[in-house]
Amino acid sequence: MTTSLLARPIEAYAEQFTTAESKVLAALNRETNLKRGDAIMLSGHLQGAVLTMLSNMIRPARVLEIGTFTGYSAICLAQGLQPDGLLHTLEIDEELHDIAAGYIEAAGLRDKIVQHTGIASEIIPQLNETFDLVFIDADKLNYELYYDLVFDKVRPGGFIIADNVLYDGEVVLPEGQQSKNARAINGYNQKIKSDKRVEHLLLPVRDGLMIVRKLVG
Ligand SMILES: C[S@@+](CC[C@H](N)C(=O)[O-])C[C@H]1O[C@@H](n2cnc3c(N)ncnc32)[C@H](O)[C@@H]1O
C-alpha cells in the first residue's frame, strides 16, 4: 500500500508553518532515527505539535499514554498539563526506559511524567486515577481492549486519542488484503463508530488520529 503518512511534501510544508520542535524534541527525534530501525513509530514534529496543541486546549490534570517508545509524544502531551498535573506513560520494553527518562529530564518534566514498565493491559487496572486524556499508541491488536480498560477511568467530557487509525492506508483495502494489524485497527474504528457514549473525529494527520470525546458518566 502506498503510504498514507501524510504525503511528504505536504508534511514538510505543514512543518514549516508549525511551531518548530524544541531542542530537546529535535535531539530525541534525531537520536531515535540514528539508533533505531523502528524510528517510524515516533510521533514526529507535526503530529507531536498536534498533540501539544490538543493538550494545551484540554489542560488535563491526568494523562495516560499507552506506548512510550522513546518518550516523544509523552513530552508533547505533558506540555498542556495543569501545574499539578501528571502523565502516566506505559512501555513494555524495559530497554527504552532510560532513553525516554533522559529526554524527559532534559525537558524539565521529571516530576510530571511517571514511567511504568510492563504490559499495558496489566498496568491499566492498577492505575487509580481519573484521566482527562488518554493516548493509545501501543500494539494495534489490543486497541479495543485498551479502550475498554480505560473507558471508565476517563471523566465525562474527557478524550481518548488513538494513533495509526489509517494504518498506512491499509484500512481502505478489501479485508482479505489487510494485515492482521490493519483488521484490528478497522475493528477499533468500527467500535468507536457504533459507541453511542462518545463523539468522534478521525483526523487524517500522519497515520491518522481517532479523537474520541466521552459524553456519558
Ligand atoms: C508506536 S510506539 C509509541 C510511540 C510513542 N507514543 C511516540 O509517539 O513517540 C509503540 C510502543 O508501544 C510499546 N508496546 C507494545 N506493546 C505493548 C504492551 N502490551 N504494553 C506496553 N507497551 C507496549 C512498544 O514497545 C512501543 O515502544
The ligand as an SDF file (V2000), in Angstrom:
LIG
                    3D

 27 29  0  0  0  0  0  0  0  0999 V2000
    4.2310    3.3870   18.2340 C   0  0  0  0  0  0  0  0  0  0  0  0
    5.2790    3.1610   19.5870 S   0  0  0  0  0  0  0  0  0  0  0  0
    4.8910    4.5300   20.6260 C   0  0  0  0  0  0  0  0  0  0  0  0
    5.3590    5.8330   20.0500 C   0  0  0  0  0  0  0  0  0  0  0  0
    5.2930    6.9940   21.0070 C   0  0  0  0  0  0  0  0  0  0  0  0
    3.9480    7.1340   21.5490 N   0  0  0  0  0  0  0  0  0  0  0  0
    5.6740    8.2390   20.2670 C   0  0  0  0  0  0  0  0  0  0  0  0
    4.8260    8.8600   19.6180 O   0  0  0  0  0  0  0  0  0  0  0  0
    6.8570    8.5800   20.2780 O   0  0  0  0  0  0  0  0  0  0  0  0
    4.5280    1.8270   20.4250 C   0  0  0  0  0  0  0  0  0  0  0  0
    5.2050    1.4040   21.7130 C   0  0  0  0  0  0  0  0  0  0  0  0
    4.3080    0.5460   22.4220 O   0  0  0  0  0  0  0  0  0  0  0  0
    5.0610   -0.4260   23.0860 C   0  0  0  0  0  0  0  0  0  0  0  0
    4.1900   -1.5810   23.3760 N   0  0  0  0  0  0  0  0  0  0  0  0
    3.7870   -2.5520   22.5280 C   0  0  0  0  0  0  0  0  0  0  0  0
    3.0120   -3.4390   23.1500 N   0  0  0  0  0  0  0  0  0  0  0  0
    2.8900   -3.0150   24.4260 C   0  0  0  0  0  0  0  0  0  0  0  0
    2.2060   -3.5240   25.5780 C   0  0  0  0  0  0  0  0  0  0  0  0
    1.4700   -4.6480   25.5160 N   0  0  0  0  0  0  0  0  0  0  0  0
    2.2930   -2.8360   26.7320 N   0  0  0  0  0  0  0  0  0  0  0  0
    3.0340   -1.6840   26.8060 C   0  0  0  0  0  0  0  0  0  0  0  0
    3.7040   -1.1700   25.7470 N   0  0  0  0  0  0  0  0  0  0  0  0
    3.6400   -1.8190   24.5770 C   0  0  0  0  0  0  0  0  0  0  0  0
    6.1790   -0.7530   22.1050 C   0  0  0  0  0  0  0  0  0  0  0  0
    7.2750   -1.3770   22.7650 O   0  0  0  0  0  0  0  0  0  0  0  0
    6.4900    0.6150   21.5100 C   0  0  0  0  0  0  0  0  0  0  0  0
    7.5650    1.2320   22.1660 O   0  0  0  0  0  0  0  0  0  0  0  0
  1  2  1  0
  2  3  1  0
  2 10  1  0
  3  4  1  0
  4  5  1  0
  5  6  1  0
  5  7  1  0
  7  8  2  0
  7  9  1  0
 10 11  1  0
 11 12  1  0
 11 26  1  0
 12 13  1  0
 13 14  1  0
 13 24  1  0
 14 15  1  0
 14 23  1  0
 15 16  2  0
 16 17  1  0
 17 18  1  0
 17 23  2  0
 18 19  1  0
 18 20  2  0
 20 21  1  0
 21 22  2  0
 22 23  1  0
 24 25  1  0
 24 26  1  0
 26 27  1  0
M  CHG  2   2   1   9  -1
M  END
$$$$
